Amino acid sequence: MTAWQADEASGELEAGSMLELRWPALGVELSLGVLEVVPERRIVLAKGATRVVLELDDGGVALTHSGVGDGDEREGVSSSWQLSLGLLMHYCESHPESSRSVRWLMRPARTNTDTAHVFFTDRDALASWLGRGDGVGAAGTRFSLDLGAGETMTGRVLSHAPGRDVALSWEQDDHSVVVLRTLPQPFEPGVRLVVLSYSRWGEKPAVEARLGLLEAAHHRLIRVLDGERSA
């Protein structure tokens, strides 16, 4: 689970047991009851009235999440699962049996999901904070960005929820993954938490210069979204 979903996990995937998922950087912990486990076929998890069903077949993974609310909550949950399943696919194809480490960059900005999505995908908007290229297309397509300072980012779009979030593989960085998304900022209308998460697999440490590049780019994005167009 920690290779593609939560940052930390404990418990057992056995019917009648509990599974604990944690994202320390977000301050989020989730306790799920394990209702059903059919080896190599099906897992059912529950919290209150919600159910998550993961089913395997020869064509891949099917996921159903029932009992979710409406509006922003439903769209956010849908996008989150698309991101997670994109990471699961990438893990299976590029990093099987490797552990994952995650770096989170998060700051609030006065924006909404649609505006942030433009800056995650549009060619000209991306050039204002991350890199120059042709923009980010649908899931499964390839992309290329010139990040400056001699760095490029090319790879595959692992997930793209229209109007919401994207996940991008980074071939030049040991096939790491950069996720761009927004999360609700409670009690602050018109404000979203703008998140860049950076996942790497295996024991090889991240290149510090690339970490600095991502941190600087995220800072520029926040300034641009807050309206400081001189960034």
Number of C-alpha atoms within 10 A of each C-alpha: 13 16 24 20 20 18 18 15 17 13 13 12 17 16 15 12 13 18 18 15 20 18 16 12 12 9 7 10 13 12 16 19 19 22 18 17 16 11 9 9 11 16 20 21 21 20 13 8 8 13 19 18 16 16 16 14 10 5 6 8 14 12 16 12 17 13 13 14 11 9 8 12 13 15 15 20 14 16 21 20 17 21 24 19 19 24 24 20 16 21 22 13 9 14 19 14 11 14 14 19 18 19 13 14 17 19 15 18 21 19 20 20 20 14 13 24 21 19 21 25 21 15 17 15 19 21 17 17 22 21 21 19 19 15 20 23 17 16 17 14 12 16 19 17 20 15 19 12 9 6 14 17 20 18 19 23 22 26 26 25 20 15 17 23 26 27 27 29 26 22 14 12 16 15 20 25 26 21 21 24 25 24 20 18 15 9 7 10 11 11 19 21 20 25 19 21 16 22 22 24 23 14 10 8 9 16 9 9 11 14 13 11 16 20 16 13 19 21 16 19 25 23 17 20 18 14 13 11 10 8 12
